[in-house]
Amino acid sequence: MVAVNIRGTTRLYAVLGDPVAQVRAPALLNPLFAQLGLDAVLVPVEATPAGLGDAVRGLTAVRNLDGLLVTVPHKMACRALADRVTEAAALSGSVNAMRRLPGGGWEGANFDGEGFVRGLRTAGHEPRGATVCLAGAGGAGSAMAVALLRAGAHVTVWDADPDRAASLVSRLAPHFPGRLAAAPGHVDADLAVNATPMGLRPGDPLPFDPAALRPGTLVADIIMSPRYTALLRAAREAGLPVHHGEPMLAEQIALYREFFGLG
């Protein structure tokens, strides 16, 4: 545990979500601030979807607040609140980080996908040429689809809302011809990924059944707490290799440092 010394000079960062009890970013970024000798702190801010606009406007008025991180379910809504976005955020239609622009307003970026791909590679799993079944076409899922396609994977996406999956495919397919499709469920794949919030709450249904996957399929979950989600427990019981959620965030630290100019 790193002690945080809050002073009148402290710069603020907030992570927006609903809920926020599961967020791990403060546990990773606050020690980084201390390590870098920065007078800064990241705190969780719980805002409902109905109150998100008011929350962002209020935070915009806080003059010593330098940046926002964004988690479920606000990534797509915050894309609409950003005044400018990076290319990856424009393709995915979602943001998970926002920084102040010099002339006012916010620039949005999304590092979920790049963090996930880096986490896979660090663990020895190369996505280039892999067939990926992706559950979730929301904010995180869209960003991961972009990054996986950029890394050379073939992606099939499924969502509880078929229209959302179809919209993602129609938006991205022209940029990655022949490597993206929507499907009603998971098919044979090298990698099956949960990019939905299913698993955050006790009693959530599984996004897909690991026992129906072919032997050797790597099962990944982006949910970070608990470390072994119900999906990963079921995958392990089915004899499948698993990939945990925390590497996706851990690999984003360097990206956040550059984006926010943390040195």
Buried (B, 14 or more C-beta within 10 A) or exposed (E): EEEBEEEEEBBBBBBBBBBBEBBBBBBBBBEBBBEEEBBBBBBBBBBEEEEBBEBBEEBBEEEEBBBBBBBBBBBBBBBEBBEEBBEBBBBBBBBBBBBBEEEEEBBBBBBBBBBBBBBBBEEEBEBEEBBBBBBBBBBBBBBBBBBBBBBEBBBBBBBBEEEBBBBBBEBBBEEBEEBBEBBEEBBEBBBBBBBBBBBBEEEBEBBBBBEEBEEEBBBBBBBBBBEEBBBBBBBBEBEBBBBBBBBBBBBBBBBBBEBBEBE
